[in-house]
């Protein structure tokens, strides 16, 4: 009893959780039944036989071994804080509800309550068992004069001795900082203090501490001096967004570099170990980096001829009949579940990949100039092309270091294929465009080309907008540094389109060099830097400064799901020294260093789609046009679809923010909000903190625009640059990632080979077999949706807020996305829009919001989860 004269009542509660041992069994079983595209079918059949026994065991252990104490939001204790109720324990296991699925268990809990206790606003929980469990939610029913209260938890609960303070969870109400019930203020502040930590020590598995650090764990100098890599972040030379601090000890040979570890720390709730997507992805990429890479390397060392594709048909055999792998590779990788689906089922030990979308209808249309150009506006890297504003194109590189980098392309060469239109006329009409990688690659080419197998150019591609709305490549400029020094400027050649003879082979090679630039830039900048890396500081700042009951936390939380986890995995296996990216893409060991140089010019306010299009000269502001922008290329699939998604996001954010911030003053006076933004800028993006373009977060409009930009980047932008990787790049001929030799000169054996067999010359120039297999296997995994994906317009729990107006606005957002989906489908059926499908007859569907699991070439997940 809480009061002397009030008779105690019972509040019934339902606790939904997942015990760790059940999760382990179900994770394996779930992977068996589909996993990430069913890759590990059949491997863990025995697990299902014991799953039921595990549940019974877990139930017995958890009952009476997990305690709860309610915290009142309306009744004070002696210190003026919310009263803490009596401890009560988890009781009987309830029948599993159909909506829970087979991986969640419900338990009963009963709380003593009387009127003097008031309305619960939070609760403490203690786990007295040895194993952690995942707490999904708690529901309190039939509270007198109030009804039910929902607590959405989604958190791992370890043994209570692991924590300095008891774990606390708040009801799903929403409060700006100043509107917090007075009796909960202390608890709100204490929880944020726990999440911030004290910035010292090495982080432990069970901790939930969010702090910042530089990228100082990409190298491995203790293993090999050639594996040393510069620290990214904390200097003007190599600025970079911050990542989650782990506190690991330094290496012996470089005190600035952190030691590697079998597992990188991430705050425990960032690792959704109960979700098969992240667990399986971790296992898959580790299998690739630790087993497949060295196995294939051993084969190449012993049989160099195996590493070459001998014909285009042999490349297509990867999908049509499979290719045999050497016995040494098979014995090493065949036991690994990640490769199970990639071997033919007839027992012949033949590697067979799914056919990429780009050749499912037409096997050779990828070679056309129209498709080459179309993929710049409807491919996997559609946000680099710019409208050409001046001629000849110029460089922003320092001429004292790199000489005169002005383009050597002449008007006369361009006008050959412009149908009577002059360069001046085309510039004035905004009909000339450029894909320009000169400045990104020139500073590194001398070093890149000194690597054993790399021979690359920096490229500029100039294109013309035809009357039918399609783009036509006019010229490709190939540049490499002067052999006597970078400061002497480039040695350049201009290649023009050709349809027959040796010139057509040289033109095909020139397009390959462009794509090699584009593939490397896409992986390092468009994909990694501009989505994964720049989002992590916002995720850290949000968890450190915004309470879970803050409206902006509730708005942004779904868009950070699994991002810190996947970024840590990338540091271990993808972007690390001698990792998958360094081995498979052009910049090699300079990959991450190059992305750091690009980050110097990153601007947060230019990450919104409208601002990006305007910056690249591909749109102009026009209040009379749809979305207030007039597109220069009207049939620009990424921009047309993207602007609809952007507008839907911004309208949703505006409606939501307006519920809690009626005035600009309300934004200014929200202390948590101001601390969040200040820290995201000054600590999360510390190397750019003094840039004047940062929003000052003094107005509602700045808050709306900033939140919309974060959501756009984490959802639609990432979807546009990620889920087309295998559909387009799965054909290594279409999107090569490496170039191994320059265009052959007349009189050489390579030139003679080019005359005799153009396809062989092409294959000897681009990505060889070993690196192709690695690249294709990785992007096939990364291009898939998992069965537990949560898409834009959806939430992981229907009771994410108790605010009915917010729920109604979110419902409208979901309905708008459904409308957009239908409009995209209709556009793809319009034959007048030639860029929607192109010669390869592949409709642009990357920005259709919904998707099934698997390799679908569509779907916008809420967050960067892969």
Buried (B, 14 or more C-beta within 10 A) or exposed (E): EBEEEEEEBEBBBBBBBBBBBBBBBBBBBBBBBBBBBBBBBEBBEEBBEEBEEBBEBBBEBBBEBBBBBBBBBBBEEEEEBBBBBBEBBBBEBBEBEEEBEEBBBBBBBEBBBBEBBBBBBBBBBBBBBEBBBBBBBBBBEEBEEEEBBBBBBBBBBBBBEBBEEEBBBBBBBBBBBEBBBEBBBBBBEEBBEBBBBEEEEEBEEBBBBBBBBBBBBBBBBBBEEEBBBBBBBBEEEBBBBBBBBBBBEEBEBBEEBBEBEEEBBBBBBBBBBBBBBBBBBBBBBBBBBEBBBEBBBBBBEEEEEBBEBEEBEEBBBBBBEBBEBBEBBBEBBEEBBBBBBBBEEEEEBBBBBBBBBBBBEBBEBBBBBBBBBBBBBBBBBBBBBBBBEEBBBBBEBEEEEBBEBBBBBEEEBBBEBBEEBEBEEBBEEBBBBBBBBBBBBBBBBBBBBEBEEBBBBBBBBBBBBBEEBBBBBBBBBBBBBBEEEBEEBBBBBBBBBBEEEBEBBBBBBBBBBBBBBBBBBBBBBBBBBBBBBBBBBBBBBBBBBBBBBBBBBBBBBBBBBBBBBBBBBBBBBBBBBBBBBBBBBBBBBBBBBBBBBBBEEBEBBBBBBBBBBBEBBBBBEEEEEEBEBBBBBEBBBBBBBBBBBBBBBBBBBBBBBEEBBEEBEBBBBBEBBBBBBBBBBBBBBBBBEEEEEBBEBBBBEBBBBBBBBBBBBBBBBBBBBBBBBBBBBBBBBBBBBBBBBBBBEEEEEBBEBBEEBBBBBBBBBBBBBBBBBBBBBBBBBBBBBBBBBBBBBBBBBEBBBBBEEBBEBBEBBBEBBEEBBEEBEEBBEEEEBBBBBBBBEBBBBBBBBBBEBBBBBBBBBBBBBB
